[in-house]
Amino acid sequence: MLDSSQPWSLFGYDLSRTVHYVRSGWSDFLWGADSPVLPLLDETVLAHLEGGEQCHFRAGKPVSVSAPVEGAFAEAVILPERLTLVKTLRIPLAAEPELEAVVGFEVSSSSPFPEADTCFGFSPVSRGESELEVLLVISSRSAVMAYIAEQFGSHDVRAYEVWGECGDQVVVLSGFGEGRRRDRNRRRMNRAALTVVYCLALVVLAAALAAGTKYFELQKVKDIQARVEQSAGETLGLRERLASSRATIAAASDYVLRYPAPRPELARLTTLLNEESWLTSMELRGREQKIEGQSQNAPAIMQQLLDDPAYSRVEAPIAFTKQRSGNERFVLELTLAGAEVPE
């Protein structure tokens, strides 16, 4: 939990150091000697050495320029060794958050020049497991300006950047013309960041437009699907009603087939039987019929029915019997010709 006496302490750990480390790491990433970004943004610096020799640097590293353009570069003056005091500091990593204060204290204690006349610059060189190696360059401001006036005839403190050299390392001394180049670098960095943000915004906008277009297309497809489902529902309803109607027709046809109307059959039998014959009963079971009646000549009636193509079967389940009236009683089972009746 947070300690009230140390508002930036969490579980005994100083959070202000974390903020420093994040800020320092971000600064090293953008502006450090090993930055992958700075070589892309930094401008080429025309460096003047003693004796009129010139060379070019970019992001603190020497570069070769095939065709230099006048006025196209920032300019720096590399001080000769007689004007600089170079020291290598080994600072514990625990003191890194107060690196500027530690270097300032070292300058105050090591500079042979008056405080108001002292100028210096420092640059981290390497980082070990427990300490940080820093290269410190100290010089006299008045001696530097006298050297610039002698070499270039300028008394403007902002006209040139001032660098100290130690082996293959160059260190920028503060308080001269380095601010203008760094401001231009920051402006280029801001433009690049704005360009990246703008491109990301365009990508997000394009994705949003694509997603919006797909959303409206999806809604349109859903509307079409709803209309199709509604139409299909109506069609299915009609199909179900049609199937129901067909089932009703089939049932009616089956009923008619099983139970034919008795009137046509009675009319047919009336035509076939003569005036001396009559029926006492008639039973219909689909195409099966059973008739009972009397006739003066029952076998002739049976033969007449056999000869009629409307009947496929004519049988007498019981024998003909003679009645007191002299007529013969007959019982006949008939089957109408045509398709079989389904069971």
Buried (B, 14 or more C-beta within 10 A) or exposed (E): EEEEEEEEBEEEEEBEBEEBEEEBEEEBEBBBBEBEBBEEBBEBBBBBBBEEEEBBBBBBEEEEBEEEEEEEBBBBBBBEEEBBBBBEBEBEEEEBBEBEEBBEEBBEEBBEBEEEEBBBBBBBBEEEEEBBEBBBBBBBBEBBBEBBEEBBEBEEBEBBBBBBBBEEBBBBBEBBBBEEBBEBBEEBBEEEEEEEEEEEEEEEEEEEEEEEEEEEEEEEEEEEEEEEEEEEEEEEEEEEEEEEEEEEEEEEEEEEBBEBEEEEBBEBBEEBBEEEBEBEEBEBEBBBBBBBBBBEBBEBBBEBBEEBEBBEEBEEEEEBEEEEEEBBBBBBBBBBEEEEBEE
